[in-house]
């Protein structure tokens, strides 16, 4: 396995960090990884270590305001800061791996970014893997709360409004400990601006999910307490794709790739991908 890292210019000339892991032999396909809220590309080594020996090249970026990339932590001007930067990165990856099928893999907020991105760019990909996507507005979020969030995002965009309970990312205490002690993970509350922009992106996905026709597999932990598990069901039921698979693991928490049972999850994704790339 060959590992490399670097930076490219994202939106507003920000330095965006990325990593690449390449197999020693021939590349058969590319996994383009889109990470979740507050985390970074380095937390996907279970995916890397499983798929690179199988001939997949894995590329992952740190979003604006995340990990080793520039920007105030978790701050955006608009949700498209993420998708526009992803377009730049996609074009780089396409240039590095011409003629190779590219699969988009997004987890959590990365699942929202990936699904939102597919609304405009699905023709660029062979398939998609969507993990625990934050695409469904929870039942506890009322229209009044959404309205107040929009107002706060303008008046006090950096005000922290939402926290994350790390104990629910995985049943593996070592995973939780590593997450809590990771200096590249943002442990503060999500700023009002990002929260409002995420809600707006969720609303667009909910309205337009029926335009997605790309083959995809959607995976979800049934005991997820960080996103609404109903999101993957909505995606599966409403997408126009004729080739779509949903896998719900009843006992797993949010980070299915970091659970003790991750071997089962990774093998399921491997089997699906082998039939599509």
GIGIGI-V216242 format. One record per pair of residues at least 12 apart in sequence whose C-alpha atoms are under 6 Angstrom apart, sorted by the first residue. I is the first residue (numbers start at 1). GAP is how many residues later the second one is. D is the distance in whole Angstrom. If there is no record, write none. Layout:
BEGIN
i=I gap=GAP d=D
i=I gap=GAP d=D
END
This chain:
BEGIN
i=1 gap=21 d=6
i=1 gap=22 d=5
i=1 gap=23 d=5
i=2 gap=19 d=6
i=2 gap=20 d=5
i=3 gap=17 d=6
i=3 gap=18 d=5
i=4 gap=15 d=6
i=4 gap=16 d=5
i=5 gap=13 d=6
i=5 gap=14 d=4
i=6 gap=12 d=6
i=10 gap=75 d=5
i=11 gap=74 d=6
i=14 gap=56 d=6
i=15 gap=54 d=6
i=15 gap=55 d=5
i=16 gap=53 d=5
i=17 gap=44 d=6
i=17 gap=45 d=6
i=17 gap=51 d=6
i=17 gap=52 d=5
i=18 gap=42 d=6
i=18 gap=43 d=4
i=19 gap=40 d=6
i=19 gap=41 d=5
i=20 gap=38 d=6
i=20 gap=39 d=4
i=21 gap=36 d=6
i=21 gap=37 d=5
i=22 gap=35 d=5
i=23 gap=29 d=5
i=23 gap=30 d=6
i=23 gap=32 d=6
i=27 gap=28 d=5
i=27 gap=29 d=6
i=28 gap=27 d=6
i=28 gap=28 d=6
i=29 gap=27 d=5
i=29 gap=71 d=5
i=29 gap=72 d=5
i=30 gap=26 d=5
i=30 gap=27 d=5
i=30 gap=28 d=6
i=30 gap=72 d=5
i=30 gap=73 d=6
i=31 gap=27 d=5
i=31 gap=72 d=5
i=32 gap=27 d=5
i=32 gap=28 d=6
i=32 gap=72 d=5
i=32 gap=73 d=6
i=33 gap=27 d=5
i=33 gap=72 d=5
i=33 gap=73 d=6
i=34 gap=72 d=5
i=34 gap=76 d=5
i=35 gap=72 d=6
i=35 gap=75 d=5
i=36 gap=71 d=6
i=36 gap=72 d=5
i=36 gap=73 d=5
i=36 gap=74 d=5
i=37 gap=72 d=5
i=38 gap=147 d=6
i=38 gap=148 d=5
i=39 gap=146 d=5
i=40 gap=22 d=5
i=40 gap=27 d=5
i=41 gap=19 d=6
i=41 gap=20 d=6
i=41 gap=21 d=6
i=67 gap=117 d=5
i=79 gap=118 d=5
i=101 gap=25 d=6
i=102 gap=23 d=5
i=102 gap=24 d=6
i=103 gap=22 d=6
i=103 gap=23 d=6
i=103 gap=24 d=5
i=103 gap=25 d=5
i=104 gap=24 d=5
i=105 gap=23 d=6
i=105 gap=24 d=5
i=105 gap=25 d=6
i=106 gap=24 d=5
i=107 gap=24 d=5
i=107 gap=25 d=6
i=107 gap=26 d=6
i=108 gap=24 d=5
i=108 gap=25 d=4
i=108 gap=26 d=5
i=109 gap=25 d=5
i=111 gap=19 d=5
i=111 gap=22 d=4
i=112 gap=21 d=5
i=112 gap=22 d=5
i=112 gap=23 d=5
i=116 gap=89 d=6
i=127 gap=88 d=5
i=127 gap=89 d=5
i=128 gap=88 d=5
i=129 gap=87 d=6
i=129 gap=88 d=5
i=129 gap=89 d=6
i=130 gap=88 d=5
i=131 gap=87 d=6
i=131 gap=88 d=5
i=131 gap=89 d=6
i=132 gap=88 d=5
i=134 gap=93 d=6
i=135 gap=67 d=5
i=135 gap=96 d=6
i=136 gap=95 d=5
i=149 gap=47 d=6
i=150 gap=46 d=6
i=153 gap=39 d=5
i=153 gap=40 d=4
i=157 gap=35 d=5
i=157 gap=36 d=5
i=158 gap=33 d=5
i=158 gap=34 d=6
i=159 gap=32 d=5
i=159 gap=33 d=6
i=160 gap=29 d=5
i=160 gap=30 d=5
i=160 gap=31 d=4
i=160 gap=32 d=6
i=161 gap=28 d=6
i=161 gap=29 d=6
i=161 gap=30 d=6
i=161 gap=31 d=6
i=162 gap=27 d=5
i=162 gap=28 d=5
i=163 gap=26 d=5
i=169 gap=84 d=6
i=169 gap=85 d=5
i=169 gap=86 d=5
i=170 gap=83 d=5
i=170 gap=85 d=6
i=170 gap=89 d=5
i=209 gap=30 d=5
i=210 gap=28 d=5
i=210 gap=29 d=4
i=210 gap=30 d=5
i=212 gap=27 d=5
i=212 gap=28 d=6
i=213 gap=27 d=5
i=213 gap=28 d=4
i=214 gap=27 d=6
i=215 gap=26 d=6
i=215 gap=28 d=5
i=215 gap=29 d=5
i=216 gap=28 d=5
i=217 gap=27 d=6
i=217 gap=28 d=5
i=217 gap=29 d=6
i=218 gap=28 d=5
i=219 gap=27 d=6
i=219 gap=28 d=5
i=219 gap=29 d=6
i=220 gap=28 d=5
i=221 gap=27 d=6
i=221 gap=28 d=5
i=221 gap=31 d=4
i=221 gap=32 d=5
i=221 gap=33 d=6
i=222 gap=26 d=6
i=222 gap=27 d=5
i=222 gap=28 d=4
i=222 gap=29 d=6
i=222 gap=30 d=6
i=223 gap=28 d=6
i=223 gap=29 d=5
i=223 gap=30 d=5
i=224 gap=29 d=4
i=224 gap=30 d=5
END
